[in-house]
Amino acid sequence: MSKGKVLIIGSNATRIETKDGRTGATGQYLNETVVPMLALINAGYEVVLATPNGAKPHMDEASDSAEHFGGDVVAYEKAKAFWANDTSMNSGLTLRGAIEQGLDNFAAIFVPGGQGPVVDLMIDPDMGEIARHFHEKGKPSAYLCHGPMATVAAMRHAREFRSALVAGDEAKAREWAKGWQYAGYKMTVFSDTEEKVVEDYILHAKLYFNMIEALTAAGGDVSKTKVDFEPNVVIDRELITGQNPRSDHPIAAALIEALDRRQGV
């Protein structure tokens, strides 16, 4: 018998804008999605995937490597098979559909990274409604890597906030962010120095804003590791954030612990 349902929120983004006026390929990370999903399933929870338009997330090609599984080819192949074939990865539920099912039916949410959430989830009104519900109810809310940017959707003027960030107007961004539900929360996110590796070696271009500056402007108490790409999970009240791809196992463990504790397990 299932211990409860966890809503996995995916991105539909395939491109992200860069400062040279072009776009770079992006999407959702394989390990950041599948590792926590499998951990939740193994812990007795049911996972339900939803995206803004109901289509399956686009896998970021940069994540399609055994390197993100510590070089474990067996784990990598298992994850790829899960992504391709498992029913929970091919459900076709929209965020609005999840809301209509009743958010009280879900015990927690989990938002994996890849840069996708920076493109669509952070300004999606349905994502905002979901984030606000879980914040108000104090239910576990886990966001990994770029995933924490989806918390921005909870603010009243998320789209204007993002536009101010793109314009490089931090003062205006701070104005639009007033009243953000997660202001003052301790959190982490994919760091500026980690993003520089992606910019230099994958995108070959600069992004309009970095995640730490964005969440700090919104009012978050953002921290990062001293060493890039070291696992890092920060927990503050119901909010659970992980810094980077290597935080996939730790954030899964933290989320399961929070769920079990809430259920009195």
C-alpha positions as CSV (number, residue, x, y, z in Angstrom):
1,M,0.0,0.0,0.0
2,S,1.3,3.5,-0.9
3,K,2.4,5.7,1.9
4,G,1.2,8.7,-0.1
5,K,1.5,10.6,-3.4
6,V,4.4,12.9,-4.3
7,L,3.9,15.3,-7.1
8,I,7.0,15.5,-9.3
9,I,6.9,18.8,-11.3
10,G,8.8,18.8,-14.5
11,S,9.7,21.5,-17.1
12,N,8.8,21.5,-20.8
13,A,11.6,23.9,-21.7
14,T,14.0,22.9,-24.5
15,R,15.9,26.3,-25.0
16,I,17.2,29.0,-22.7
17,E,18.0,32.6,-23.8
18,T,21.6,33.8,-23.6
19,K,23.2,37.3,-23.6
20,D,24.3,37.1,-27.2
21,G,20.7,37.2,-28.3
22,R,20.5,33.5,-29.1
23,T,19.3,30.5,-27.2
24,G,21.1,27.3,-26.0
25,A,19.8,23.8,-25.6
26,T,18.4,23.0,-22.2
27,G,15.9,20.7,-20.4
28,Q,15.7,18.5,-17.3
29,Y,18.5,16.5,-15.8
30,L,18.2,12.7,-16.0
31,N,19.8,11.9,-12.6
32,E,18.1,14.8,-10.8
33,T,14.7,13.4,-11.9
34,V,15.1,9.7,-11.7
35,V,17.3,9.2,-8.7
36,P,14.8,10.9,-6.3
37,M,11.8,9.3,-8.0
38,L,13.2,5.8,-7.6
39,A,14.1,6.5,-4.0
40,L,10.6,7.7,-3.3
41,I,9.1,4.6,-5.0
42,N,11.5,2.3,-3.0
43,A,10.5,4.1,0.2
44,G,6.8,3.2,-0.5
45,Y,5.6,6.5,-2.0
46,E,3.7,6.9,-5.3
47,V,5.1,9.4,-7.7
48,V,3.0,11.5,-10.1
49,L,4.7,13.5,-12.8
50,A,3.1,16.8,-14.1
51,T,4.4,19.5,-16.4
52,P,3.0,22.8,-17.6
53,N,1.6,21.4,-20.9
54,G,1.4,17.7,-19.9
55,A,4.1,16.6,-22.3
56,K,7.0,14.6,-21.0
57,P,10.0,16.7,-20.0
58,H,12.9,17.1,-22.5
59,M,16.0,15.5,-21.2
60,D,19.0,17.9,-21.1
61,E,21.6,16.2,-23.3
62,A,24.3,17.3,-20.9
63,S,22.8,14.9,-18.3
64,D,22.8,11.9,-20.6
65,S,25.9,10.4,-19.1
66,A,27.0,7.8,-16.6
67,E,29.2,10.6,-15.1
68,H,26.2,11.9,-13.3
69,F,25.8,8.5,-11.7
70,G,29.3,8.4,-10.3
71,G,30.4,6.4,-13.3
72,D,28.0,3.6,-12.5
73,V,26.9,2.4,-16.0
74,V,24.3,0.0,-14.5
75,A,22.6,2.8,-12.6
76,Y,22.8,5.1,-15.6
77,E,21.2,2.5,-17.9
78,K,18.5,1.8,-15.3
79,A,17.7,5.5,-15.1
80,K,17.5,5.8,-18.9
81,A,15.2,2.8,-19.1
82,F,13.0,4.4,-16.3
83,W,12.9,7.7,-18.1
84,A,11.9,6.1,-21.4
85,N,9.5,3.4,-20.3
86,D,8.1,3.7,-16.8
87,T,4.5,4.7,-16.6
88,S,5.2,7.4,-14.1
89,M,7.4,9.2,-16.6
90,N,4.8,9.0,-19.3
91,S,1.5,10.0,-17.6
92,G,0.9,13.3,-19.5
93,L,-0.6,15.1,-16.5
94,T,-0.6,18.9,-16.7
95,L,0.0,21.1,-13.6
96,R,-3.6,22.3,-13.9
97,G,-4.7,18.7,-14.0
98,A,-2.8,18.1,-10.8
99,I,-4.5,21.0,-9.2
100,E,-7.9,19.8,-10.3
101,Q,-7.2,16.4,-8.8
102,G,-6.9,18.2,-5.5
103,L,-3.5,19.2,-4.0
104,D,-4.5,17.8,-0.7
105,N,-4.1,14.4,-2.3
106,F,-0.4,15.0,-2.5
107,A,1.9,14.7,0.5
108,A,4.9,16.6,-1.0
109,I,6.3,18.1,-4.2
110,F,9.6,17.7,-5.8
111,V,11.1,19.9,-8.6
112,P,14.3,18.6,-10.3
113,G,16.7,20.8,-12.2
114,G,18.4,21.3,-15.4
115,Q,17.9,24.9,-16.5
116,G,14.3,24.2,-17.6
117,P,12.6,25.7,-14.5
118,V,14.4,29.0,-15.1
119,V,12.6,29.2,-18.4
120,D,9.0,28.1,-17.7
121,L,8.3,27.0,-14.1
122,M,9.4,30.2,-12.4
123,I,6.7,32.2,-14.2
124,D,4.0,29.5,-14.5
125,P,0.8,30.5,-12.7
126,D,-0.1,26.9,-12.0
127,M,3.3,26.3,-10.5
128,G,2.7,29.4,-8.3
129,E,-0.6,28.0,-7.1
130,I,1.0,24.7,-6.3
131,A,3.9,26.2,-4.4
132,R,1.7,28.5,-2.4
133,H,-0.5,25.6,-1.4
134,F,2.4,23.5,-0.1
135,H,3.9,26.5,1.6
136,E,0.7,27.4,3.4
137,K,0.0,23.8,4.4
138,G,3.7,23.3,5.6
139,K,4.0,20.2,3.4
140,P,7.5,19.1,2.3
141,S,8.6,21.0,-0.8
142,A,11.9,19.9,-2.4
143,Y,13.7,21.7,-5.2
144,L,17.0,20.6,-6.7
145,C,19.7,22.4,-8.6
146,H,17.9,25.0,-10.8
147,G,14.6,23.7,-9.4
148,P,14.6,26.2,-6.5
149,M,13.9,28.9,-9.1
150,A,10.4,27.5,-9.4
151,T,9.7,28.9,-6.0
152,V,9.6,32.3,-7.7
153,A,6.3,31.4,-9.3
154,A,4.7,31.7,-5.8
155,M,5.2,35.5,-5.9
156,R,2.5,37.8,-7.2
157,H,4.6,39.3,-9.9
158,A,6.8,36.4,-11.0
159,R,6.9,37.3,-14.7
160,E,7.8,40.9,-13.9
161,F,10.5,39.7,-11.5
162,R,12.1,37.5,-14.2
163,S,11.9,40.3,-16.7
164,A,13.7,42.7,-14.3
165,L,16.4,40.0,-13.8
166,V,16.9,39.7,-17.6
167,A,17.1,43.4,-17.9
168,G,19.8,43.5,-15.2
169,D,17.7,45.7,-12.9
170,E,18.1,44.2,-9.5
171,A,16.4,47.1,-7.7
172,K,13.3,46.6,-9.8
173,A,13.5,42.9,-9.3
174,R,13.5,43.4,-5.5
175,E,10.4,45.6,-5.8
176,W,8.5,43.0,-7.8
177,A,9.5,40.3,-5.3
178,K,8.0,42.0,-2.2
179,G,5.8,39.6,-0.3
180,W,7.5,36.5,-1.6
181,Q,6.4,33.6,0.5
182,Y,10.0,32.2,0.9
183,A,11.7,35.5,1.9
184,G,14.0,34.9,4.8
185,Y,14.1,31.1,4.2
186,K,17.6,29.5,4.2
187,M,18.1,27.8,0.8
188,T,20.6,26.8,-1.8
189,V,20.6,26.6,-5.6
190,F,23.0,25.9,-8.5
191,S,25.8,28.4,-7.9
192,D,27.3,31.1,-10.0
193,T,30.7,29.3,-10.3
194,E,29.0,26.0,-11.1
195,E,26.9,27.8,-13.8
196,K,30.1,29.3,-15.3
197,V,31.2,25.7,-16.2
198,V,28.0,25.2,-18.0
199,E,28.3,28.6,-19.8
200,D,31.9,28.0,-20.8
201,Y,31.8,24.4,-21.8
202,I,28.2,23.6,-22.8
203,L,26.3,26.7,-23.8
204,H,29.4,28.7,-24.9
205,A,27.4,31.8,-24.0
206,K,26.5,33.8,-20.9
207,L,23.1,33.7,-19.2
208,Y,21.2,36.8,-18.3
209,F,21.3,36.2,-14.6
210,N,22.6,33.7,-12.1
211,M,20.4,31.8,-9.6
212,I,22.1,32.9,-6.3
213,E,21.7,36.6,-7.2
214,A,18.1,36.0,-8.3
215,L,17.0,34.3,-5.2
216,T,18.9,36.7,-3.0
217,A,17.1,39.6,-4.7
218,A,13.8,37.9,-4.0
219,G,14.7,37.8,-0.3
220,G,16.1,34.3,0.1
221,D,19.0,33.5,2.5
222,V,21.1,31.7,-0.1
223,S,24.3,29.7,0.6
224,K,26.6,27.4,-1.4
225,T,29.4,25.0,-0.8
226,K,33.0,26.2,-0.8
227,V,33.9,23.5,-3.3
228,D,31.9,23.4,-6.6
229,F,29.7,20.4,-7.3
230,E,30.0,19.0,-3.7
231,P,26.6,17.7,-2.5
232,N,24.6,20.2,-0.5
233,V,21.1,20.2,0.9
234,V,19.6,23.0,3.0
235,I,16.4,22.5,5.0
236,D,14.3,25.3,6.4
237,R,10.8,24.5,7.7
238,E,9.0,22.8,4.8
239,L,11.5,23.9,2.2
240,I,14.2,21.4,1.1
241,T,16.7,22.6,-1.5
242,G,19.7,20.9,-3.1
243,Q,22.5,22.8,-4.8
244,N,23.6,20.7,-7.8
245,P,23.3,17.4,-9.7
246,R,25.4,15.6,-7.0
247,S,22.8,16.5,-4.4
248,D,20.4,14.0,-6.0
249,H,20.7,11.2,-3.4
250,P,20.9,13.6,-0.4
251,I,17.8,15.5,-1.3
252,A,15.9,12.3,-1.9
253,A,16.9,11.1,1.6
254,A,15.9,14.5,3.1
255,L,12.6,14.5,1.4
256,I,11.8,10.9,2.4
257,E,12.8,11.7,6.0
258,A,10.5,14.7,6.1
259,L,7.6,12.7,4.6
260,D,8.1,9.8,7.0
261,R,8.3,12.2,10.0
262,R,5.1,13.9,8.9
263,Q,3.3,10.6,8.6
264,G,4.7,9.5,12.0
265,V,6.8,6.6,10.5
